[in-house]
Amino acid sequence: MKTRMNGSGVLAAATVVTGLIAGVYYAFACSVMLGLGASGDRTFIEAMQNINKKIENPVFFLTFFGALVLPAWALRTFRRDRELRLWIAAGLALYTVGLLTTMAVNIPLNNQLAAAGTAAAIKDPAAVRAHFEDTWNMWNVARALLSTGAAACLARALLMAGRRGRDAAQPAQAPVVPQTWSAV
């Protein structure tokens, strides 16, 4: 049996995975990095190196790239609704900028941190951390805001699609004609 996901289903999935990615960045911004920030240099470096290795897993990659692919797919399913497409496109654009930020800033910083070697063997862990921490945190907040904006745009589009689907399912009603009463 062949099943196909309808446009609203694709849009709902896009909204969920984009929200999940925004949540990852948010969690790092308001808890993970604050907790690690209170740690010593070697602990900070070792923890970030471990996080950067472990985050590369199939579940994360499905959401990370799903938040790019699913909105693009949703755009194709709503070809005739310009307003809805604009909200989806805005969400996709915001997420794409966040993705590019990740690829241009956060991933290279992660790679530099990995290349520094094991935390215990780094000669000047304070310098390694100083090169990484503030820049990584600033751009993480930027991608958290971008992804949250993307999720909000997709949620708006999903609400619109739901209303339009519900409205389309309503039977047409005869127009209400006001009656005038006159005294006989």
Backbone as CSV, one residue per row, in Angstrom:
resi,resn,N_x,N_y,N_z,CA_x,CA_y,CA_z,C_x,C_y,C_z
1,MET,0.843,-1.178,0.000,0.000,0.000,0.000,0.886,1.239,0.000
2,LYS,0.605,2.111,-0.917,1.374,3.334,-1.044,0.662,4.456,-0.285
3,THR,1.405,5.152,0.550,0.821,6.300,1.247,1.639,7.532,0.925
4,ARG,0.960,8.661,0.892,1.633,9.924,0.637,1.246,10.897,1.734
5,MET,2.240,11.672,2.156,1.961,12.680,3.166,1.397,13.903,2.454
6,ASN,0.268,14.399,2.946,-0.316,15.583,2.325,0.469,16.833,2.723
7,GLY,0.115,17.933,2.082,0.844,19.179,2.327,0.849,19.607,3.775
8,SER,-0.310,19.494,4.442,-0.370,19.895,5.849,0.486,18.979,6.719
9,GLY,0.539,17.709,6.378,1.395,16.778,7.123,2.865,17.114,6.972
10,VAL,3.263,17.448,5.761,4.655,17.852,5.512,4.957,19.140,6.271
11,LEU,4.035,20.078,6.215,4.225,21.361,6.912,4.280,21.156,8.427
12,ALA,3.453,20.270,8.941,3.488,19.973,10.383,4.835,19.356,10.761
13,ALA,5.315,18.405,9.962,6.616,17.780,10.231,7.738,18.814,10.149
14,ALA,7.661,19.713,9.171,8.665,20.769,9.031,8.677,21.662,10.264
15,THR,7.493,21.987,10.755,7.379,22.849,11.934,7.975,22.169,13.159
16,VAL,7.685,20.883,13.323,8.190,20.141,14.481,9.711,20.047,14.456
17,VAL,10.288,19.629,13.323,11.748,19.455,13.308,12.471,20.791,13.419
18,THR,11.909,21.831,12.856,12.525,23.158,12.988,12.460,23.615,14.437
19,GLY,11.340,23.359,15.095,11.215,23.680,16.517,12.189,22.893,17.368
20,LEU,12.406,21.633,17.014,13.375,20.822,17.764,14.787,21.394,17.648
21,ILE,15.164,21.784,16.445,16.505,22.358,16.265,16.618,23.684,17.009
22,ALA,15.586,24.510,16.929,15.597,25.764,17.688,15.752,25.463,19.175
23,GLY,15.105,24.409,19.643,15.204,24.010,21.046,16.598,23.559,21.435
24,VAL,17.281,22.880,20.538,18.667,22.470,20.818,19.535,23.710,21.028
25,TYR,19.429,24.656,20.097,20.231,25.875,20.212,19.851,26.670,21.461
26,TYR,18.562,26.734,21.738,18.067,27.429,22.932,18.619,26.784,24.202
27,ALA,18.584,25.460,24.264,19.089,24.758,25.447,20.575,25.039,25.656
28,PHE,21.319,25.068,24.575,22.737,25.401,24.700,22.915,26.829,25.194
29,ALA,22.120,27.750,24.648,22.276,29.165,25.003,21.915,29.453,26.452
30,CYS,20.874,28.812,26.961,20.400,29.219,28.291,20.715,28.219,29.393
31,SER,21.397,27.099,29.067,21.743,26.186,30.149,23.077,25.473,29.937
32,VAL,23.228,24.787,28.819,24.434,23.973,28.622,25.695,24.834,28.678
33,MET,25.722,25.901,27.885,26.930,26.717,27.848,27.139,27.498,29.143
34,LEU,26.053,27.840,29.812,26.198,28.507,31.118,26.810,27.547,32.135
35,GLY,26.354,26.304,32.113,26.917,25.302,33.016,28.368,25.021,32.708
36,LEU,28.663,24.849,31.436,30.057,24.608,31.057,30.918,25.838,31.317
37,GLY,30.335,27.009,31.171,31.065,28.244,31.420,31.558,28.353,32.857
38,ALA,30.877,27.681,33.771,31.285,27.693,35.181,32.368,26.659,35.466
39,SER,32.744,25.890,34.448,33.754,24.841,34.611,35.147,25.372,34.317
40,GLY,36.122,24.626,34.752,37.505,24.958,34.432,37.775,24.773,32.945
41,ASP,38.900,25.309,32.479,39.218,25.291,31.050,39.284,23.880,30.472
42,ARG,39.989,22.991,31.126,40.130,21.627,30.595,38.788,20.893,30.596
43,THR,38.005,21.080,31.628,36.683,20.449,31.693,35.792,20.992,30.586
44,PHE,35.819,22.303,30.406,35.044,22.935,29.339,35.426,22.346,27.986
45,ILE,36.708,22.306,27.691,37.195,21.812,26.397,36.818,20.348,26.212
46,GLU,37.068,19.522,27.213,36.747,18.097,27.095,35.247,17.877,26.888
47,ALA,34.430,18.592,27.635,32.976,18.441,27.494,32.512,18.860,26.099
48,MET,32.993,19.990,25.612,32.590,20.445,24.274,33.086,19.495,23.190
49,GLN,34.289,18.971,23.346,34.784,17.992,22.373,33.885,16.756,22.361
50,ASN,33.478,16.301,23.532,32.599,15.127,23.612,31.216,15.417,23.034
51,ILE,30.666,16.581,23.359,29.356,16.964,22.822,29.424,17.021,21.291
52,ASN,30.471,17.630,20.768,30.602,17.770,19.317,30.725,16.422,18.621
53,LYS,31.311,15.451,19.271,31.382,14.096,18.690,30.025,13.411,18.759
54,LYS,29.379,13.490,19.908,28.136,12.751,20.139,26.932,13.327,19.404
55,ILE,26.969,14.613,19.104,25.818,15.206,18.414,25.741,14.731,16.967
56,GLU,26.836,14.239,16.444,26.842,13.695,15.084,26.249,12.292,15.116
57,ASN,24.915,12.237,15.124,24.210,10.963,15.168,22.996,11.034,14.249
58,PRO,22.443,9.889,13.865,21.333,9.887,12.899,20.099,10.683,13.339
59,VAL,19.755,10.635,14.599,18.567,11.364,15.056,18.770,12.866,14.884
60,PHE,19.917,13.373,15.304,20.180,14.799,15.144,20.217,15.179,13.666
61,PHE,20.898,14.386,12.840,21.000,14.722,11.425,19.639,14.707,10.731
62,LEU,18.756,13.789,11.126,17.411,13.777,10.540,16.673,15.084,10.821
63,THR,16.772,15.581,12.040,16.093,16.838,12.359,16.830,18.027,11.750
64,PHE,18.140,18.030,11.847,18.951,19.143,11.338,18.728,19.363,9.846
65,PHE,18.775,18.281,9.055,18.563,18.405,7.619,17.082,18.346,7.256
66,GLY,16.277,17.700,8.092,14.832,17.688,7.878,14.243,19.084,7.946
67,ALA,14.820,19.929,8.793,14.350,21.312,8.917,14.689,22.132,7.676
68,LEU,15.519,21.601,6.815,15.821,22.243,5.535,14.973,21.626,4.419
69,VAL,14.891,20.308,4.397,14.208,19.588,3.320,12.685,19.703,3.424
70,LEU,12.133,19.527,4.615,10.678,19.504,4.753,9.997,20.832,4.403
71,PRO,10.524,21.981,4.811,9.888,23.225,4.353,9.966,23.391,2.828
72,ALA,11.076,22.972,2.230,11.187,23.038,0.766,10.125,22.144,0.119
73,TRP,9.915,20.982,0.682,8.883,20.068,0.186,7.499,20.700,0.378
74,ALA,7.281,21.324,1.524,5.992,21.974,1.791,5.728,23.080,0.773
75,LEU,6.756,23.799,0.377,6.580,24.841,-0.639,6.010,24.260,-1.929
76,ARG,6.462,23.083,-2.278,5.989,22.441,-3.510,4.536,21.975,-3.388
77,THR,4.098,21.671,-2.168,2.745,21.143,-2.009,1.680,22.232,-1.956
78,PHE,2.094,23.464,-1.715,1.140,24.577,-1.630,1.398,25.571,-2.773
79,ARG,1.452,25.078,-3.974,1.809,25.905,-5.128,0.829,27.032,-5.408
80,ARG,-0.439,26.841,-5.066,-1.459,27.815,-5.460,-1.783,28.841,-4.384
81,ASP,-1.127,28.759,-3.247,-1.461,29.664,-2.149,-0.266,30.572,-1.870
82,ARG,-0.288,31.732,-2.481,0.854,32.645,-2.408,1.170,33.073,-0.980
83,GLU,0.153,33.452,-0.202,0.386,33.930,1.167,0.993,32.824,2.036
84,LEU,0.464,31.644,1.911,0.990,30.505,2.668,2.431,30.211,2.260
85,ARG,2.696,30.259,0.981,4.060,30.016,0.476,5.043,31.063,0.995
86,LEU,4.580,32.302,1.134,5.474,33.345,1.659,5.897,33.039,3.096
87,TRP,4.967,32.565,3.930,5.314,32.205,5.306,6.265,31.014,5.337
88,ILE,6.001,30.026,4.494,6.888,28.854,4.437,8.267,29.279,3.940
89,ALA,8.298,30.099,2.892,9.584,30.571,2.348,10.353,31.388,3.376
90,ALA,9.647,32.203,4.149,10.323,32.978,5.197,10.937,32.043,6.231
91,GLY,10.193,31.016,6.628,10.730,30.031,7.572,11.946,29.319,7.004
92,LEU,11.852,28.918,5.749,12.970,28.233,5.097,14.183,29.157,4.989
93,ALA,13.952,30.418,4.644,15.069,31.368,4.527,15.757,31.586,5.876
94,LEU,14.968,31.784,6.924,15.555,31.979,8.258,16.356,30.756,8.691
95,TYR,15.782,29.572,8.478,16.502,28.357,8.863,17.790,28.218,8.041
96,THR,17.711,28.533,6.758,18.888,28.418,5.896,20.007,29.344,6.371
97,VAL,19.671,30.560,6.763,20.695,31.481,7.291,21.308,30.892,8.570
98,GLY,20.474,30.319,9.424,20.987,29.665,10.634,21.879,28.479,10.304
99,LEU,21.488,27.707,9.300,22.294,26.567,8.857,23.638,27.034,8.313
100,LEU,23.610,28.090,7.521,24.865,28.637,6.987,25.751,29.187,8.100
101,THR,25.138,29.786,9.111,25.885,30.256,10.285,26.571,29.080,10.970
102,THR,25.832,28.000,11.134,26.400,26.801,11.743,27.599,26.309,10.947
103,MET,27.442,26.257,9.622,28.511,25.728,8.765,29.702,26.680,8.659
104,ALA,29.437,27.981,8.708,30.509,28.955,8.537,31.239,29.287,9.836
105,VAL,30.554,29.172,10.978,31.164,29.608,12.239,31.264,28.472,13.255
106,ASN,30.131,27.908,13.639,30.132,26.951,14.750,30.892,25.666,14.428
107,ILE,30.666,25.094,13.253,31.375,23.849,12.902,32.878,24.078,12.776
108,PRO,33.344,25.130,12.092,34.795,25.356,12.068,35.394,25.540,13.471
109,LEU,34.673,26.234,14.360,35.166,26.359,15.737,35.211,25.000,16.428
110,ASN,34.191,24.182,16.206,34.191,22.825,16.773,35.386,22.030,16.252
111,ASN,35.657,22.154,14.955,36.788,21.433,14.363,38.122,21.924,14.917
112,GLN,38.254,23.230,15.138,39.476,23.767,15.734,39.654,23.257,17.159
113,LEU,38.552,23.156,17.879,38.620,22.650,19.252,39.054,21.184,19.252
114,ALA,38.539,20.412,18.317,38.942,19.001,18.210,40.420,18.889,17.833
115,ALA,40.867,19.755,16.935,42.264,19.719,16.480,43.248,20.128,17.570
116,ALA,42.767,20.788,18.612,43.651,21.195,19.718,44.168,19.990,20.493
117,GLY,43.545,18.847,20.329,43.982,17.632,21.012,43.206,17.408,22.299
118,THR,43.583,16.359,23.002,42.883,16.040,24.245,43.102,17.161,25.255
119,ALA,42.061,17.437,25.997,42.098,18.565,26.943,43.262,18.453,27.918
120,ALA,43.568,17.256,28.357,44.639,17.066,29.342,46.014,17.409,28.778
121,ALA,46.169,17.321,27.444,47.483,17.542,26.825,47.669,18.958,26.276
122,ILE,46.637,19.772,26.288,46.747,21.130,25.734,47.609,21.985,26.670
123,LYS,48.620,22.651,26.099,49.544,23.443,26.906,48.893,24.694,27.488
124,ASP,48.062,25.366,26.718,47.412,26.590,27.189,45.895,26.476,26.983
125,PRO,45.226,25.721,27.849,43.782,25.524,27.660,42.979,26.823,27.760
126,ALA,43.454,27.786,28.529,42.739,29.067,28.638,42.703,29.780,27.289
127,ALA,43.795,29.726,26.527,43.842,30.371,25.209,42.929,29.644,24.218
128,VAL,42.938,28.322,24.270,42.079,27.531,23.380,40.615,27.849,23.673
129,ARG,40.274,27.874,24.938,38.897,28.178,25.335,38.516,29.598,24.941
130,ALA,39.401,30.553,25.184,39.115,31.953,24.866,38.863,32.144,23.366
131,HIS,39.595,31.410,22.545,39.406,31.489,21.095,38.040,30.938,20.684
132,PHE,37.527,29.995,21.429,36.307,29.271,21.076,35.042,29.861,21.687
133,GLU,35.027,30.024,22.991,33.797,30.174,23.772,32.919,31.367,23.398
134,ASP,33.422,32.565,23.457,32.577,33.747,23.234,32.022,33.800,21.815
135,THR,32.869,33.500,20.838,32.417,33.522,19.443,31.371,32.443,19.204
136,TRP,31.632,31.228,19.699,30.683,30.127,19.526,29.346,30.478,20.171
137,ASN,29.381,31.013,21.390,28.148,31.371,22.099,27.365,32.451,21.362
138,MET,28.043,33.473,20.881,27.360,34.562,20.183,26.635,34.041,18.945
139,TRP,27.306,33.226,18.168,26.690,32.718,16.947,25.667,31.626,17.241
140,ASN,25.803,30.949,18.352,24.761,30.000,18.748,23.468,30.742,19.075
141,VAL,23.565,31.863,19.758,22.374,32.667,20.047,21.749,33.151,18.742
142,ALA,22.585,33.563,17.792,22.062,34.016,16.498,21.294,32.902,15.802
143,ARG,21.858,31.690,15.776,21.147,30.600,15.091,19.934,30.137,15.897
144,ALA,19.961,30.310,17.209,18.765,30.008,18.012,17.638,30.968,17.642
145,LEU,17.953,32.246,17.513,16.945,33.237,17.129,16.435,32.989,15.713
146,LEU,17.344,32.698,14.804,16.946,32.418,13.418,16.050,31.186,13.330
147,SER,16.423,30.129,14.023,15.631,28.895,13.983,14.284,29.068,14.678
148,THR,14.264,29.849,15.743,12.993,30.127,16.422,12.084,30.936,15.505
149,GLY,12.645,31.916,14.830,11.872,32.672,13.845,11.361,31.782,12.729
150,ALA,12.190,30.852,12.283,11.772,29.912,11.239,10.613,29.057,11.717
151,ALA,10.724,28.543,12.927,9.649,27.711,13.481,8.362,28.516,13.624
152,ALA,8.476,29.778,14.028,7.291,30.632,14.168,6.627,30.869,12.809
153,CYS,7.420,31.119,11.782,6.858,31.300,10.436,6.153,30.038,9.961
154,LEU,6.770,28.898,10.187,6.156,27.631,9.777,4.895,27.350,10.577
155,ALA,4.908,27.689,11.858,3.708,27.501,12.684,2.580,28.388,12.166
156,ARG,2.904,29.616,11.793,1.892,30.512,11.212,1.324,29.907,9.930
157,ALA,2.195,29.397,9.074,1.742,28.765,7.833,0.867,27.546,8.129
158,LEU,1.236,26.776,9.130,0.461,25.587,9.491,-0.934,25.974,9.976
159,LEU,-1.010,27.020,10.782,-2.322,27.513,11.223,-3.163,27.976,10.041
160,MET,-2.546,28.692,9.127,-3.266,29.151,7.942,-3.745,27.968,7.107
161,ALA,-2.881,26.981,6.924,-3.258,25.805,6.136,-4.406,25.060,6.800
162,GLY,-4.364,24.968,8.113,-5.442,24.301,8.839,-6.759,25.034,8.698
163,ARG,-6.730,26.339,8.788,-7.957,27.132,8.637,-8.505,27.021,7.225
164,ARG,-7.619,27.057,6.273,-8.067,26.982,4.876,-8.597,25.598,4.553
165,GLY,-7.990,24.593,5.125,-8.494,23.226,4.922,-9.851,23.046,5.558
166,ARG,-10.013,23.592,6.757,-11.294,23.492,7.461,-12.349,24.291,6.715
167,ASP,-11.968,25.497,6.265,-12.920,26.327,5.539,-13.329,25.659,4.229
168,ALA,-12.384,25.020,3.565,-12.691,24.357,2.308,-13.616,23.163,2.526
169,ALA,-13.551,22.560,3.710,-14.376,21.391,3.993,-15.802,21.764,4.390
170,GLN,-16.031,23.027,4.703,-17.361,23.471,5.107,-18.263,23.538,3.876
171,PRO,-19.487,23.058,4.001,-20.392,23.182,2.861,-20.739,24.651,2.629
172,ALA,-20.941,24.971,1.382,-21.307,26.352,1.053,-22.679,26.650,1.626
173,GLN,-22.818,27.793,2.168,-24.101,28.190,2.739,-24.701,29.292,1.880
174,ALA,-26.017,29.282,1.840,-26.707,30.342,1.104,-26.471,31.654,1.834
175,PRO,-26.322,32.715,1.102,-26.103,34.002,1.762,-27.313,34.375,2.617
176,VAL,-27.028,35.023,3.692,-28.087,35.467,4.592,-28.623,36.788,4.051
177,VAL,-29.920,36.798,3.797,-30.558,38.017,3.274,-31.335,38.629,4.429
178,PRO,-31.024,39.852,4.776,-31.751,40.473,5.878,-33.233,40.659,5.504
179,GLN,-34.069,40.363,6.434,-35.498,40.520,6.204,-35.950,41.841,6.802
180,THR,-36.830,42.469,6.118,-37.394,43.695,6.646,-38.817,43.430,7.069
181,TRP,-39.166,43.950,8.145,-40.530,43.773,8.667,-41.225,45.117,8.595
182,SER,-42.366,45.072,8.113,-43.134,46.323,8.093,-44.478,46.090,8.759
183,ALA,-44.982,47.103,9.274,-46.272,46.982,9.938,-47.368,46.824,8.884
184,VAL,-48.272,45.951,9.105,-49.341,45.711,8.156,-50.436,46.703,8.286
